Structure formats: structure tokens, C-alpha cells
Amino acid sequence: MKLYKILLALGPSLVAAKTMAQPAGLAPAGTSPPPVAVGTAANTTEQALTLPTVLALVTQRYPLLKAAFADQAAAEAELLNAEGQFDVTWKTRAAAVPLGYYQQVRADTVIEKPTDIWGSSFFAGYKLGLGDFASYDGKLQTLDFGEIRAGGNLPLWRNRSIDRRRASRSRAELGVELANLTVRQQQIELRRAASVRYWAWVAAGRRLAFAERLLKIAVDRDAGIAGHVGAGNAADIDRIDNERAIAQRSGQVTASRRALEQAAIELSLLLRDANGAPMLPRADQLPPTLLVEAAPLPTSADKDSAVAVQQRPEARRLDLQALQQRIEMKWAENQRAPGLDLQLMVSQDFGAALEGRPDLSKPVLEAMVVLEIPLQTRFMQGRIDQARALQRRMQLQASFATDRIKADVADAHSALRAARERINAAGNEVKAALALEEGERNRFDLGYSTLLIVNIREQQTAEAQLREIDAQFEYCRALADLAAARGEM
């Protein structure tokens, strides 16, 4: 399994620590595991809503994906319908003429079976014709026990290589594969969207945690400053400045909480309960960590592009649609040819010959050639031109889709590289900001600094941590983008 896929799947459940033991399956022996941010949330890994859980629920319950499966069932039904054109048919008709010059009874039943063998069809039937018949209706007359017959029709020109039945079935077979690819494409897009929204929700939770931490520092400091002001060791303006910081940071907490709620609502549109209703994730389901850094990708953009072109469904779907038009064009071209059919039939009457009636007891073998020449073919020429134009369009779109796939892979690799660099830079910035904040706080306690400078240091630390979270989120989103670009989600 690829390293980045494991990171994407297991990221939410990694346990925060300054020194981590190597997790099984994440990296080869002797290498460093990807570090993670130290979480401040109270929830544990067991309580957390993980990405694999989200993806499983989305795949099982998202309504629009169920609609795609319905389209898949419809395509399979269309194939069954096309195959049904080769079903056996049974036709029967009977007639009686009790009054009139030629009083007679007639019955005719025939079973016919079309096949995909050169467009041929076969039939077998039974006929009974008793009574008086005019000379020109002699073929309707049979012996007492009737006549059995069998035969077939073999196209020699038009409809030999392809006919409407076979063309419809071939198109329907491609339609089933198209429906499967459509489901696959929607799964990829849906799982990518779910991954991005999940990581946005996690990042919003981390931002809220840092905003609450910043507010708590100011609130805890307020009591100490009040004591110093009461004892005359600090100016009242320091208390007012801290109250300002509390008010400012309270606003930041409110904004961060709103961002978390918004991210949860967006995620709930994809996350559904057993009844299909949106399921809002709770704040206590947030994982305690977010990925900070990962090892370089084991594959290059060129290799991933080759894999993506093979696995992504977009170009393949367009190729299949072009192939459907090619089948239609081939059928239309065939229909412009003359129709030349060979028909064979053998028949045998049973029963005793009656006096005054012809002897029908001898077997009959009949061979017939039917020729049909179309004098104008504008209808079929229009179908050919239309199919050719649509095929060309699909081919051009497929070529562009291939370019789009390669661009998606290249962009995901670029985003991963940039996010890795941002993570490293943000991590160094956070370390430096924390050191400066702690040093400034110690200077303030010793009376060598002011509360204004301490607040500035704390705000700088918070901003650095937020930039680090943004970089972490961009990295996780790039992982989801790359998995989707490769068609592996």
C-alpha cells in the first residue's frame, strides 16, 4: 500500500506525542515516522470520528450515489431489453368461414427464433386448412392432419455483418460498462469531497482549540494582574489592556466556533444516518491530532500520471461513448447496401388425400432469394454523418480528459510539495514563537517587559499555529486530491 494512502486513512487516529514509536506499516524499519501535532483536545482516539468511518458511511448512504447505482440497474435492464430482441416468438391465427361459397377452416401457428449468427433467423410451424378453397388459395389447403414446416432466412449482404438487434445489444453492453464507470467516477468525486470536508472540519476544530487556549491564558492572567494592581505593583492600564485582550480573544473563539459549526454542517451534507438524513458530527468527535509532516512520496508525477490514465474513468467513458457511435455508424453504413436474403423452407403434409383434391403428401423444399435495392439513402447517410461527428467529438473530449488527468496528478504533486515546505516552515515558526512567548512571559514576571509585548508575543504564536494548521489542512487536502487524481479512492 502506498505511503500517502496510509497517511490519509490513518491520520485522524494517530496519537499525539513528542516522541513516537514507529507505527506498523507506515514506514520501513530504521526510518522516522511522520511527526504529528500535539493535540490539546480532550477527546481520545477511540471517541474520534475517523476518515475511514466517514468514507464508509458516505459510500453506503449518500443519496446521489444511490441514484448512480439506480442508473447502473437501468443500464443492465437496457441490456436485458436488447438481448430480448433475440427471444423466441410464437404467432397463431385461426379463421373459419361457415357461410359463403368457399366454406373452410384455417389455422396457422409458427415459432420464430432470431439469432446472432450472420443475422439469420429460423422458424418452425404447423398449418391446417380444411374445406373448400379457390384455386388461387391453394397454399392454404392441407391434408387432414395438417402441415408442418421449418425453415430459415439468411442475409447475404445487408444485415449479415451487423443488424439492428446486434447493434442494439453491443451498444447496451457498452452502456453497462459506462454505467459502472459513472458510478466509479461519482465514488471518486464523492470520497474526495468527503475527505476534504472532513479535514476542513478537523482543521476548524484545531483552530478553535488554539483560540480557546489563547483566551484561557488571558483569563487566567486577569486575576493575577488584578492582585498586582490592588497591591500597587502594576498600573491599572495593564488590567484594562488584558481586558481588551480577553474581549478580542473571546471574539476569536466565537468566530472559530462558528467556523467549526459551518464545517460540521458542510460535512453533514455528505454524512448520512441509516434513514438518509444529514448527520451532524459533534465537537467531541473531533480527532485529537492533525498531520504535520509526511515523508516524500514514493512515486513520481510521471508514474502517477500513467497509473491515473489507466484507472481514472473519465477518458474511458468517452472512449466507450465513441465506440457506441462507431457501432451506430457501422450499422447505418450496412443499411445502405442492397438487401439480399436467402430463404429456405421444407414442409410436409400428413393425412389421406381426398378425391377431387390435389395430392399434398409429398415433401416440399422451397428456396427463395429476395433482393431489395434502396434507391435513395439520405436517411442512412444522415445517421452516418451524425454518428461520425459524435464519434469525433468524443475522441477530442477523451484526449482532453487525458490531459486533464495528467494535470490533476501534476497539480496534486505540486500541492503536496508546497504543503510539505509550508509545514516545515510553519513548524519552525511555531517553535520560535513559543520560545519568544515563554521568554517574554518570564521577562514580564521579572518586571522587564510589559503586558502589551506579552500579548503581541501570544498573538504571534497563535497566528503561527493557525498558519501551521492551514499548512496541515492543505497537505491533507492534497493527499485526497492525489488519491482522486490517481483514481484510487
Backbone torsions as a table, in degrees:
resi	resn	phi	psi	omega
1	MET	NA	139.7	-178.1
2	LYS	-67.5	145.0	-176.4
3	LEU	-59.4	-45.3	-175.1
4	TYR	-69.4	-27.2	176.2
5	LYS	-68.3	-37.7	177.5
6	ILE	-65.8	-41.7	178.2
7	LEU	-60.7	-41.9	-178.7
8	LEU	-65.0	-38.8	-176.9
9	ALA	-78.8	-35.5	-172.9
10	LEU	-102.6	-3.3	-176.5
11	GLY	-52.5	-47.9	-175.8
12	PRO	-65.5	-21.3	-175.4
13	SER	-101.1	5.6	176.8
14	LEU	-70.6	138.6	-178.3
15	VAL	-89.8	130.7	-177.8
16	ALA	-72.3	139.8	175.1
17	ALA	-170.0	156.1	178.4
18	LYS	-73.7	-34.4	176.9
19	THR	-126.3	124.4	-174.7
20	MET	-114.7	143.1	168.4
21	ALA	-76.2	153.9	-176.5
22	GLN	-69.5	119.5	176.9
23	PRO	-71.0	141.9	-179.9
24	ALA	-64.6	132.6	174.6
25	GLY	88.2	-7.2	-177.2
26	LEU	-89.1	-34.6	-177.0
27	ALA	-152.5	153.0	178.1
28	PRO	-63.6	159.3	179.3
29	ALA	-60.2	139.0	178.7
30	GLY	90.7	-3.7	178.6
31	THR	-107.3	160.1	-177.7
32	SER	-82.7	137.6	174.8
33	PRO	-73.5	156.4	177.7
34	PRO	-64.3	127.4	-179.9
35	PRO	-69.6	158.1	179.2
36	VAL	-128.4	159.3	179.1
37	ALA	-73.0	148.6	176.9
38	VAL	-79.2	115.3	-176.1
39	GLY	-80.1	150.8	176.5
40	THR	-115.0	-4.0	-179.3
41	ALA	-73.4	153.5	-176.3
42	ALA	-81.7	-24.1	-175.3
43	ASN	-69.4	151.3	-176.0
44	THR	-102.8	172.4	-179.8
45	THR	-62.1	-36.6	-178.8
46	GLU	-64.8	-33.1	-179.3
47	GLN	-81.9	-19.9	-168.2
48	ALA	-71.4	148.3	170.9
49	LEU	-84.9	116.2	-174.7
50	THR	-96.3	160.3	179.7
51	LEU	-62.5	-43.8	177.1
52	PRO	-57.2	-37.8	177.7
53	THR	-64.5	-43.9	179.0
54	VAL	-60.8	-47.2	-178.2
55	LEU	-64.1	-37.6	178.7
56	ALA	-65.1	-44.3	179.8
57	LEU	-65.9	-40.7	180.0
58	VAL	-63.6	-43.1	-178.9
59	THR	-64.9	-35.2	-175.9
60	GLN	-82.4	-31.7	-164.5
61	ARG	-122.6	-8.9	-174.3
62	TYR	-67.6	126.8	-172.5
63	PRO	-60.7	-42.8	-176.7
64	LEU	-67.6	-27.9	175.6
65	LEU	-72.0	-36.3	174.3
66	LYS	-62.2	-35.9	177.2
67	ALA	-63.6	-36.6	177.1
68	ALA	-64.5	-38.2	176.7
69	PHE	-66.3	-32.3	175.2
70	ALA	-64.6	-39.4	175.6
71	ASP	-62.9	-35.5	177.5
72	GLN	-63.9	-43.6	177.5
73	ALA	-63.9	-37.2	178.1
74	ALA	-64.3	-38.5	178.0
75	ALA	-65.7	-38.9	177.2
76	GLU	-66.3	-36.3	176.2
77	ALA	-66.5	-36.6	177.1
78	GLU	-64.4	-37.7	176.6
79	LEU	-65.3	-42.3	177.2
80	LEU	-60.8	-39.5	177.9
81	ASN	-63.0	-42.1	179.0
82	ALA	-66.3	-39.8	177.7
83	GLU	-67.9	-27.2	178.9
84	GLY	-66.9	-16.1	176.7
85	GLN	-68.7	-12.3	176.3
86	PHE	-99.6	9.2	-179.2
87	ASP	-69.3	155.0	176.3
88	VAL	-71.9	137.1	176.4
89	THR	-117.5	148.3	-179.2
90	TRP	-129.5	122.4	-179.7
91	LYS	-121.9	135.7	178.9
92	THR	-138.9	140.5	173.3
93	ARG	-145.6	148.6	-178.6
94	ALA	-139.8	148.3	-179.9
95	ALA	-147.6	147.5	177.4
96	ALA	-134.9	139.0	177.8
97	VAL	-123.4	84.6	-177.0
98	PRO	-76.4	-22.0	-179.8
99	LEU	-124.7	138.6	179.7
100	GLY	134.5	175.5	-177.2
101	TYR	-68.4	-42.0	178.8
102	TYR	-105.6	92.5	178.2
103	GLN	-84.3	128.5	-172.3
104	GLN	-157.4	165.0	173.6
105	VAL	-130.5	129.9	-178.9
106	ARG	-130.4	144.0	174.5
107	ALA	-146.2	140.8	-178.8
108	ASP	-146.9	127.3	177.1
109	THR	-135.3	140.7	-176.2
110	VAL	-146.1	140.6	174.1
111	ILE	-112.4	129.3	-176.9
112	GLU	-125.8	141.3	-178.7
113	LYS	-132.3	107.0	171.8
114	PRO	-73.3	149.2	178.1
115	THR	-131.3	170.2	176.0
116	ASP	-99.7	16.2	177.6
117	ILE	-89.4	94.4	179.8
118	TRP	58.3	24.4	179.0
119	GLY	74.4	14.5	-175.9
120	SER	-77.2	160.9	175.1
121	SER	-141.3	152.8	-177.0
122	PHE	-131.2	155.1	-179.8
123	PHE	-147.1	159.1	173.3
124	ALA	-145.4	141.0	-176.2
125	GLY	-154.0	174.0	179.5
126	TYR	-135.9	140.1	-178.9
127	LYS	-137.0	140.7	177.2
128	LEU	-132.6	126.9	178.2
129	GLY	-139.4	106.6	-176.8
130	LEU	-121.8	145.4	179.1
131	GLY	120.0	-156.9	-179.6
132	ASP	-99.6	134.5	-177.3
133	PHE	-130.8	143.0	174.3
134	ALA	-68.5	160.5	-177.7
135	SER	-62.1	-34.3	180.0
136	TYR	-77.9	-8.2	175.4
137	ASP	-107.2	25.1	-175.8
138	GLY	-59.5	-29.3	-178.4
139	LYS	-69.2	-16.8	179.6
140	LEU	-80.6	-15.9	-175.3
141	GLN	-86.6	141.0	176.6
142	THR	-133.5	173.8	171.3
143	LEU	-73.9	179.6	-171.6
144	ASP	-57.2	-39.9	-175.6
145	PHE	-94.6	6.3	175.2
146	GLY	86.9	-171.2	-175.3
147	GLU	-130.5	135.6	171.0
148	ILE	-107.7	147.5	-178.4
149	ARG	-147.5	158.9	177.5
150	ALA	-154.0	152.5	-179.8
151	GLY	-177.3	-168.7	-178.6
152	GLY	-160.8	167.2	178.4
153	ASN	-126.6	127.6	-178.8
154	LEU	-123.2	112.9	175.2
155	PRO	-68.8	133.6	179.1
156	LEU	-103.5	-13.7	-178.4
157	TRP	-138.7	-88.9	177.1
158	ARG	-64.8	140.9	178.6
159	ASN	72.2	6.7	178.6
160	ARG	-78.7	-53.4	-178.1
161	SER	-78.8	-30.6	180.0
162	ILE	-157.4	142.6	174.1
163	ASP	-136.3	-178.0	-175.3
164	ARG	-63.2	-38.6	-178.9
165	ARG	-63.5	-50.2	-177.6
166	ARG	-67.8	-36.1	177.7
167	ALA	-64.9	-42.9	179.5
168	SER	-64.1	-40.1	179.9
169	ARG	-67.4	-41.7	178.7
170	SER	-62.8	-42.3	177.8
171	ARG	-63.5	-39.6	-179.9
172	ALA	-67.8	-37.5	176.8
173	GLU	-61.9	-43.1	175.9
174	LEU	-66.1	-33.2	178.7
175	GLY	-63.4	-36.0	176.4
176	VAL	-64.3	-44.5	177.8
177	GLU	-64.7	-37.1	176.2
178	LEU	-61.9	-43.2	179.1
179	ALA	-63.8	-39.2	177.5
180	ASN	-63.0	-41.6	178.9
181	LEU	-67.7	-34.5	177.1
182	THR	-64.2	-42.9	176.4
183	VAL	-61.2	-43.8	-180.0
184	ARG	-61.4	-43.5	-179.4
185	GLN	-64.5	-42.1	178.9
186	GLN	-66.8	-34.9	176.3
187	GLN	-62.7	-44.7	179.9
188	ILE	-61.4	-49.5	-178.6
189	GLU	-64.0	-39.8	-178.7
190	LEU	-67.9	-44.3	-178.9
191	ARG	-68.1	-33.7	175.0
192	ARG	-65.2	-47.1	179.2
193	ALA	-60.9	-41.3	178.8
194	ALA	-64.2	-40.1	178.9
195	SER	-63.5	-45.8	-178.7
196	VAL	-64.2	-43.8	-179.7
197	ARG	-67.8	-34.8	177.1
198	TYR	-63.5	-47.8	-179.3
199	TRP	-67.4	-31.9	175.3
200	ALA	-64.4	-39.4	176.7
201	TRP	-64.8	-44.5	178.5
202	VAL	-62.8	-44.6	179.6
203	ALA	-62.4	-39.5	177.6
204	ALA	-63.5	-36.8	176.2
205	GLY	-64.8	-38.6	178.5
206	ARG	-68.4	-38.8	177.7
207	ARG	-62.9	-41.0	178.1
208	LEU	-64.1	-40.0	179.6
209	ALA	-61.8	-42.2	178.8
210	PHE	-69.6	-36.8	177.6
211	ALA	-64.8	-40.1	177.9
212	GLU	-67.1	-36.8	177.5
213	ARG	-63.0	-43.5	-179.4
214	LEU	-63.8	-40.2	178.3
215	LEU	-66.2	-40.6	-178.9
216	LYS	-62.5	-37.7	178.0
217	ILE	-60.3	-45.7	-178.8
218	ALA	-67.1	-39.5	179.8
219	VAL	-66.6	-44.4	179.6
220	ASP	-64.0	-34.2	-179.0
221	ARG	-72.4	-25.8	-172.6
222	ASP	-60.8	-41.5	-179.0
223	ALA	-64.1	-41.1	179.4
224	GLY	-65.1	-41.0	179.0
225	ILE	-65.1	-40.2	178.8
226	ALA	-59.2	-39.5	178.3
227	GLY	-66.0	-41.1	178.9
228	HIS	-66.1	-39.3	178.5
229	VAL	-65.2	-41.2	178.9
230	GLY	-64.7	-32.2	-179.9
231	ALA	-86.2	-4.0	179.8
232	GLY	82.8	10.9	-179.3
233	ASN	-90.8	-6.8	179.3
234	ALA	-143.7	152.1	-179.9
235	ALA	-78.9	152.0	-179.4
236	ASP	-63.5	-25.2	-179.5
237	ILE	-65.0	-28.0	176.6
238	ASP	-65.3	-38.7	177.7
239	ARG	-65.6	-42.1	179.8
240	ILE	-64.4	-40.5	179.8
241	ASP	-65.0	-37.2	178.4
242	ASN	-68.9	-36.6	176.0
243	GLU	-64.2	-37.6	175.2
244	ARG	-61.3	-42.9	179.2
245	ALA	-62.6	-39.0	178.4
246	ILE	-62.6	-44.8	180.0
247	ALA	-63.2	-43.7	180.0
248	GLN	-62.9	-44.7	-177.0
249	ARG	-72.6	-28.6	173.7
250	SER	-63.6	-41.1	175.8
251	GLY	-62.7	-38.8	178.2
252	GLN	-65.3	-37.9	176.8
253	VAL	-63.5	-44.6	179.3
254	THR	-60.3	-45.9	179.2
255	ALA	-63.4	-40.2	179.6
256	SER	-67.9	-37.8	177.8
257	ARG	-65.3	-40.8	176.9
258	ARG	-62.1	-41.2	178.5
259	ALA	-63.4	-38.1	177.9
260	LEU	-66.0	-43.7	178.8
261	GLU	-62.4	-40.9	178.9
262	GLN	-63.7	-43.7	178.7
263	ALA	-63.0	-37.8	178.6
264	ALA	-66.2	-39.9	179.1
265	ILE	-64.6	-43.7	178.5
266	GLU	-61.5	-40.5	178.6
267	LEU	-66.9	-34.9	-177.9
268	SER	-65.3	-23.8	177.4
269	LEU	-63.4	-27.4	177.6
270	LEU	-98.6	-27.5	-176.1
271	LEU	-91.3	114.5	-174.2
272	ARG	-120.2	151.7	175.8
273	ASP	-85.0	-173.2	-175.6
274	ALA	-63.9	-24.5	179.3
275	ASN	-90.3	-0.3	179.8
276	GLY	87.7	4.8	179.3
277	ALA	-83.9	148.1	178.1
278	PRO	-56.8	137.8	-177.7
279	MET	-116.0	111.9	-175.8
280	LEU	-80.7	119.5	177.6
281	PRO	-69.8	142.8	-178.5
282	ARG	-90.1	157.7	179.4
283	ALA	-64.8	-31.1	-179.6
284	ASP	-76.4	-0.9	174.8
285	GLN	-95.5	0.3	178.8
286	LEU	-65.2	136.4	174.6
287	PRO	-69.2	153.6	-175.3
288	PRO	-77.6	-9.9	-173.6
289	THR	-136.4	167.4	173.1
290	LEU	-140.6	141.7	-178.2
291	LEU	-57.6	138.8	178.0
292	VAL	-105.9	-44.4	-172.8
293	GLU	-153.3	151.4	177.1
294	ALA	-139.1	160.5	179.0
295	ALA	-67.6	159.0	177.4
296	PRO	-57.3	150.4	-179.1
297	LEU	-65.1	140.9	-177.9
298	PRO	-76.5	-9.3	-179.4
299	THR	-122.9	161.3	179.0
300	SER	-95.6	167.7	178.8
301	ALA	-63.6	-36.5	-179.7
302	ASP	-64.9	-43.9	179.0
303	LYS	-66.0	-41.6	178.8
304	ASP	-65.0	-34.8	178.0
305	SER	-64.1	-41.5	178.6
306	ALA	-63.5	-41.0	177.6
307	VAL	-65.7	-42.7	-177.3
308	ALA	-63.5	-41.4	179.8
309	VAL	-61.1	-34.0	179.1
310	GLN	-77.2	-34.0	-171.1
311	GLN	-98.2	-28.2	-178.6
312	ARG	-69.6	140.3	-174.9
313	PRO	-84.6	-15.0	-170.8
314	GLU	-60.8	-53.2	-177.5
315	ALA	-66.0	-38.5	179.4
316	ARG	-63.5	-39.2	178.2
317	ARG	-60.4	-44.8	180.0
318	LEU	-66.9	-36.0	176.5
319	ASP	-62.7	-41.0	179.2
320	LEU	-67.6	-38.6	177.0
321	GLN	-64.6	-38.2	175.6
322	ALA	-64.3	-37.9	178.7
323	LEU	-66.6	-36.6	175.0
324	GLN	-60.3	-42.3	178.4
325	GLN	-67.7	-32.5	177.4
326	ARG	-65.7	-39.9	177.0
327	ILE	-62.9	-43.5	179.4
328	GLU	-63.4	-40.3	179.3
329	MET	-66.2	-40.8	179.0
330	LYS	-63.1	-40.9	178.7
331	TRP	-64.9	-45.0	-178.8
332	ALA	-63.2	-39.3	177.5
333	GLU	-63.5	-38.5	179.1
334	ASN	-65.8	-33.4	-177.3
335	GLN	-71.9	-14.2	176.5
336	ARG	-78.8	-14.8	-178.0
337	ALA	-77.2	156.3	175.3
338	PRO	-63.2	146.1	174.9
339	GLY	-87.5	121.9	179.2
340	LEU	-133.9	105.3	-175.2
341	ASP	-116.7	140.9	173.9
342	LEU	-104.5	123.3	-179.4
343	GLN	-117.7	130.7	178.8
344	LEU	-124.7	140.5	177.2
345	MET	-148.9	136.2	174.0
346	VAL	-121.2	137.8	-177.9
347	SER	-139.4	157.3	-178.9
348	GLN	-149.4	125.9	174.8
349	ASP	-91.2	153.2	179.7
350	PHE	-129.8	140.7	179.5
351	GLY	125.3	174.1	-177.5
352	ALA	-88.3	140.5	177.2
353	ALA	-75.6	136.7	-177.9
354	LEU	-96.2	152.7	-178.8
355	GLU	-65.3	132.8	179.9
356	GLY	88.6	-0.3	179.6
357	ARG	-116.8	152.9	-179.9
358	PRO	-66.7	151.0	177.8
359	ASP	-79.8	111.6	-177.7
360	LEU	-105.5	14.8	-173.3
361	SER	-78.1	-13.2	-179.0
362	LYS	-78.9	141.4	175.7
363	PRO	-66.3	150.1	-177.3
364	VAL	-122.1	130.5	173.0
365	LEU	-116.9	121.5	-176.9
366	GLU	-121.6	129.2	175.5
367	ALA	-121.0	137.9	-176.2
368	MET	-141.7	141.3	173.7
369	VAL	-114.6	127.8	-178.9
370	VAL	-114.2	124.9	-179.7
371	LEU	-116.5	130.5	177.3
372	GLU	-134.6	121.8	-176.9
373	ILE	-115.6	118.3	176.9
374	PRO	-74.6	125.5	-179.4
375	LEU	-84.8	-26.2	175.3
376	GLN	-133.3	139.0	-176.1
377	THR	-128.7	31.2	-177.6
378	ARG	-64.1	-36.0	-179.6
379	PHE	-61.2	-49.2	-179.0
380	MET	-69.8	-33.8	177.2
381	GLN	-64.1	-37.9	175.6
382	GLY	-63.1	-40.8	177.3
383	ARG	-63.9	-38.5	179.2
384	ILE	-65.0	-48.1	-178.9
385	ASP	-62.8	-39.3	178.5
386	GLN	-64.8	-47.4	-179.8
387	ALA	-62.9	-39.7	179.8
388	ARG	-64.5	-41.6	179.6
389	ALA	-65.4	-42.3	178.9
390	LEU	-66.4	-37.7	177.6
391	GLN	-63.3	-42.3	178.7
392	ARG	-63.1	-41.3	178.9
393	ARG	-61.6	-44.7	-179.9
394	MET	-62.8	-38.7	-179.9
395	GLN	-64.7	-42.7	178.2
396	LEU	-65.8	-40.6	178.5
397	GLN	-66.6	-37.2	177.9
398	ALA	-65.1	-39.8	177.4
399	SER	-62.1	-43.5	178.5
400	PHE	-67.3	-37.6	178.9
401	ALA	-60.9	-38.0	176.6
402	THR	-63.1	-43.4	176.9
403	ASP	-62.6	-38.5	179.6
404	ARG	-64.7	-40.1	178.7
405	ILE	-62.5	-46.8	179.6
406	LYS	-62.9	-39.1	178.4
407	ALA	-65.6	-38.9	178.4
408	ASP	-61.6	-42.8	179.4
409	VAL	-64.9	-46.7	179.8
410	ALA	-61.1	-40.8	-179.6
411	ASP	-66.7	-39.2	178.8
412	ALA	-65.4	-41.6	176.6
413	HIS	-62.7	-43.2	178.4
414	SER	-61.1	-43.5	179.7
415	ALA	-63.7	-38.1	178.7
416	LEU	-65.2	-43.7	179.0
417	ARG	-62.4	-46.1	-179.5
418	ALA	-63.6	-41.6	-179.6
419	ALA	-65.5	-37.8	177.6
420	ARG	-62.4	-43.8	178.8
421	GLU	-64.7	-41.1	177.9
422	ARG	-63.4	-39.2	179.8
423	ILE	-62.5	-45.5	179.8
424	ASN	-63.6	-43.9	179.7
425	ALA	-65.7	-43.2	-179.8
426	ALA	-66.2	-37.3	178.2
427	GLY	-62.8	-42.5	176.8
428	ASN	-64.8	-39.2	179.1
429	GLU	-64.0	-41.3	179.9
430	VAL	-64.0	-42.7	178.7
431	LYS	-60.1	-46.2	179.8
432	ALA	-65.1	-41.2	-179.2
433	ALA	-65.4	-39.8	177.9
434	LEU	-65.0	-40.0	178.3
435	ALA	-64.7	-43.7	177.8
436	LEU	-63.7	-41.5	179.3
437	GLU	-62.0	-45.6	-179.6
438	GLU	-66.0	-41.6	178.9
439	GLY	-64.7	-41.3	-179.8
440	GLU	-66.5	-36.3	178.6
441	ARG	-66.3	-38.5	177.2
442	ASN	-66.4	-40.0	176.6
443	ARG	-62.6	-37.3	178.3
444	PHE	-66.0	-41.9	179.1
445	ASP	-62.4	-30.1	179.6
446	LEU	-88.2	-4.2	178.1
447	GLY	87.0	14.1	-178.7
448	TYR	-99.6	2.0	-179.7
449	SER	-140.9	174.6	-179.2
450	THR	-115.6	162.3	179.5
451	LEU	-65.1	-31.5	178.5
452	LEU	-59.8	-45.1	179.9
453	ILE	-66.2	-39.9	178.7
454	VAL	-60.9	-44.7	178.7
455	ASN	-61.2	-39.3	178.3
456	ILE	-63.1	-43.7	179.4
457	ARG	-62.8	-43.6	179.9
458	GLU	-63.8	-40.0	179.1
459	GLN	-67.4	-37.0	176.7
460	GLN	-63.5	-40.0	177.5
461	THR	-63.1	-44.9	179.9
462	ALA	-61.4	-43.0	179.6
463	GLU	-65.0	-37.5	177.5
464	ALA	-65.4	-41.0	178.5
465	GLN	-65.2	-37.5	177.1
466	LEU	-65.7	-39.5	176.6
467	ARG	-64.5	-34.9	177.1
468	GLU	-66.1	-42.1	177.3
469	ILE	-61.8	-43.0	178.3
470	ASP	-59.3	-42.0	179.4
471	ALA	-65.9	-39.8	177.1
472	GLN	-61.1	-44.9	179.8
473	PHE	-63.0	-43.0	179.3
474	GLU	-61.7	-37.1	178.7
475	TYR	-65.9	-46.5	179.5
476	CYS	-63.4	-39.2	177.8
477	ARG	-66.0	-38.7	177.9
478	ALA	-64.7	-35.5	174.9
479	LEU	-61.3	-45.1	178.4
480	ALA	-64.3	-40.4	179.6
481	ASP	-63.4	-41.9	-178.7
482	LEU	-68.1	-42.5	177.9
483	ALA	-60.8	-41.5	177.5
484	ALA	-67.6	-40.2	-179.9
485	ALA	-63.2	-34.8	177.9
486	ARG	-80.2	-9.5	-178.4
487	GLY	73.5	31.3	-174.7
488	GLU	-107.9	2.9	-176.2
489	MET	-82.3	NA	NA
